Amino acid sequence: MRARDLMSAPVVTVHPWAPAKEAAEVLSEHGFTALPVVDDDERLIGIVTEADLIRGRIPADTRSAHLRPEPSAPVDTTVEQVMSTPVTAMSSGTDVADLCQALVDAKIRAMPIVDGSRVVGIVTRGDVVRVLAREDAAIAVDVRHWLEIYGGTGRWKVEVHDGLVRIVDRYDDTTDRHVATLLALAVPGVVGAETVSSGEDPWS
């Protein structure tokens, strides 16, 4: 599965000169966790996240006796002043396994997807979790669809349990079994796959 298979597109972006409050409104309205920041040519130059927007921008409650009033952030704060840069981005052809590892390693919640330096989509942790939550029946339908395109109808038996796919091929062809496994692994929601011939199938 590739980033293009689950990215959100077109993606909502924000310009660096926009007020930080505007970015906060967009995040709140859409339920996003981050917004790519782009220049006039839609080239990625940064990202503004929930953490960026709340960092140091909420004044302390002066009713607490031990707290002293501190100057609050300027009311005209722009996205450029709070955004994170440089920003990590990946191409639409990136393997989702690599993308997930990058999200975890960098402790970030969203990954901009680019074509060159132009933003074409975004993938969040939530997008990946939704894919993992796909029903087995829906996954099986997709796997059968791609197998039928590749090898015709009536040839394959497909069973899915908790995202694990088991395919039985009526014929004993090593190459076809390998291709069938790769096709299954490309289906959103699949976490593992194996293909065996009917002679190896205990169901038969």
Beta strands, then each sheet from edge to edge (+ up, - down):
strand 1: 34-38
strand 2: 44-49
strand 3: 90-91
strand 4: 110-115
strand 5: 118-124
strand 6: 156-161
strand 7: 164-169
strand 8: 192-197
sheet 1: 1+ 2-
sheet 2: 3+ 4+ 5-
sheet 3: 6+ 7- 8-
end
